[in-house]
Amino acid sequence: MTTPSLCPACGARNDCSLADPRTADQACWCYSVSIDPKVLEALPEALRDKACLCPRCAQVDAQLRGTEPS
């Protein structure tokens, strides 16, 4: 079973604004980044499209900071 506020890959908080009733009317951070489809495909089918990955598991930390890895 997945919890909307937790990363399905590692179980850490995913900071999904849609999962928090206080911020559910705001776009999630994941809307502003590009997640490599291979990252999503690596998740077991049962965990896909249930909850946001955390930025670390989504491998988008650099995008969120506004810097791309070298």
C-alpha positions in Angstrom: 0.0 0.0 0.0 1.2 3.5 -0.8 0.8 6.7 1.2 0.3 9.8 -0.9 2.7 11.9 1.2 5.6 9.3 1.1 7.9 8.3 -1.7 7.0 4.9 -3.0 10.6 4.1 -3.7 12.3 4.9 -0.3 9.4 5.9 2.1 10.7 9.4 2.8 8.5 12.4 2.7 7.9 13.4 -0.9 6.8 17.0 -0.3 3.8 16.5 -2.7 1.6 19.6 -2.4 -1.4 17.6 -3.8 -1.1 15.1 -0.9 -1.4 17.9 1.7 -4.9 19.3 2.1 -3.4 22.7 3.1 -1.7 23.0 -0.3 -3.8 20.7 -2.5 -4.8 23.6 -4.7 -1.1 24.3 -5.7 0.9 22.5 -8.3 3.3 19.9 -7.1 7.1 20.4 -7.4 7.1 17.5 -9.8 5.3 19.6 -12.4 8.3 21.8 -12.8 10.9 19.2 -13.5 11.7 16.5 -16.0 11.9 13.0 -14.6 13.7 10.5 -16.7 11.2 7.8 -17.8 13.7 5.1 -16.8 13.4 6.2 -13.2 9.7 5.7 -13.3 10.0 2.4 -15.2 12.3 1.1 -12.4 9.5 1.2 -9.9 7.4 -1.9 -9.6 4.2 -1.6 -11.6 2.1 -1.6 -8.4 3.8 1.5 -7.1 3.5 3.6 -10.3 1.1 6.6 -10.5 0.2 6.2 -6.8 2.4 8.9 -5.1 5.2 11.3 -6.0 8.7 10.1 -5.7 10.9 12.3 -3.4 13.2 14.6 -5.3 16.2 12.4 -4.5 14.6 9.2 -5.9 13.3 11.2 -8.9 16.9 12.3 -9.4 15.9 15.9 -9.8 17.6 17.7 -6.9 19.8 19.7 -9.3 16.8 20.8 -11.4 15.0 22.0 -8.2 18.1 24.0 -7.2 18.3 25.5 -10.6 21.6 23.8 -11.4 22.2 20.9 -13.7 24.8 18.2 -12.8 28.1 18.5 -14.7 
